[in-house]
Amino acid sequence: MSHAHRDIADPNGRANVQIGWVTYLAQRLGTVPPLPAPVRIEKVEDRGTLIILTPERFTASNTEHLALAERVRALLDRAGLLNPLQVEP
């Protein structure tokens, strides 16, 4: 995630997980739901999932890219994949 995108998406720096051009989610977090085109979901063996928002270079100046990132963030949050990590004692 670029600094420009981070400043737009989370200006207060309070998000638990940032969704950038490419995002990795560990398998232990859960199953990634279907996501809208042109998003690509790629399994990384049995360890997790790569989420690639666009095939072209993601830019914070492209309002379509920003809208897509926010839509994906909302879908992942709704699926419970963006909850804060719990530290085991």
Protein Blocks (a to p, Z undefined) as FASTA:
>chain_A
ZZklmmmmmmnopafbdcdfbdcddfklopcdddddfbdcddehjlbccddfbfbdcdfk
lmklmmmmmmmmmmmmmnopmgccdddZZ
